[in-house]
Amino acid sequence: MSVLYLIFGAAGLGAAAYLFVCNRRLTAKLRRMEMLFDLSTQVHSSLHQPELINSVNAAAKQLIFAEEAAVGLVDDWDSQDNELTKTMDHSVGDKVSVPMMARGRKVGVLEATAKIGGARFSRADHETLTQFARPLALALDNARLYEALEESVGELQMATALKDRLENELQIAGSIQLSFLPTTMPSSNEPFDVCALLKSAKEVGGDFYNFFKIDEEHLFFTLGDVSDKGIPAALFMAMTLSLIKGKMNAKLSPGELLEMVNDELCTDNAQLFATIICGVLNIATGEVVLSDGGHCTPYIVKADGSVLPIKLPKGIPLGSFPEFTYRNQTIELEHGDRFVLYTDGITEAENELQEQYSTSRLQNFLSQTSGYSSAEIIDALLMDVFMFADGAPQSDDIAVLCLMRR
């Protein structure tokens, strides 16, 4: 009996010892899993790659008691031939390394060396590091995406700020451009009725017009079109109008004025040019002296609705080359006649079928404006052009000037 007690006692002690060892292993494994969870949570709290890698290195050393740990990243995230992506070292010993995979691609390697106390790394260490590397790889990939997103957002903010600044500057440029144009129409008591309108395709443009009384007997008027669009055209337009207004006087003919302005523009070598027509109306007699610089054919709309094209001696656009002689031509406006100037933004306006408004449509429209004032003709003409375009974007600047002898 005593032998049996001894046997059962020894068995009980053996079982207790076995359970104790198993409990210690389970406790150690549980602690490692808790540490793995805690460290993984800490690592995922950062979205910036440098901070994330530092956290990973520290966490890896804690997990498997290594003196050193490091993450090696693949420089080209899409490369499958990078040396780091080929590291698949499952051996244990003085060093343990595991690959990191995220979204079906290799993003780097996690490696630990020199276990504390001089021991060798075990399979359990390798398994722990592998479990740690799985969420780590996703965290690193997320950090990469987050940094790319931050960079894109920063670039977008800079682009938006630049766009806002440019829009503001263009608005200012548009206001400056409009300041070069007449702001008031002549009194209804004048023996003439003149009106003009400018509609740029962009915030600023190159079409221009002007009119002013040289003296009590003469009215000067002009309309032109710079060869470019946007700010360069607006600057050339401002320079041209400044020269015209600064040089025109009662002693100059329109042709002589164009010669002087052309020579000045050629001296400045602006590399732009402007088509133009300018004229001087003798308010008392209705005589109009005109000179052309390569511009569109103007029209006279008679009181009975008939439309007459005015064929002027053709000159070159302003700024083309110097010392050109511009010729004058004299016409007469009878009472009730309207003289219409326009830029090619009218006749070359297109609809969605890329059909142009054309000079024939313009003449047909003008033939229906008998009895219209200058302002009414311009308003109706723009409406007719826009109805023809039927929503197609305006591709060129538009300017119109109408002069009527009352």
Secondary structure, 3 states (H helix, E strand, C coil): CHHHHHHHHHHHHHHHHHHHHHHHHHHHHHHHHHHHHHHHHHHHCCCCHHHHHHHHHHHHHHHHCEEEEEEEECCCCCCCCCHHHHCCCCCCCCEEEEEEEECCEEEEEEEEEEEHHHCCCCHHHHHHHHHHHHHHHHHHHHHHHHHHHHHHHHHHHHHHHHHHHHHHHHHHHHHHHHHCCCCCCCCCCCCEEEEEEEECCCCCCCEEEEEEEEECCEEEEEEEEECCCHHHHHHHHHHHHHHHHHHCCCCCCHHHHHHHHHHHHHHHCCCCCEEEEEEEEECCCCEEEEEEEECCCCEEECCCCCEEECCCCCCCCECCCCCCCCCEEEEECCCCCEEEEECHHHHCCECCCCCECHHHHHHHHHCCCCCCCHHHHHHHHHHHHHHHHCCCCCCCCEEEEEEEEC
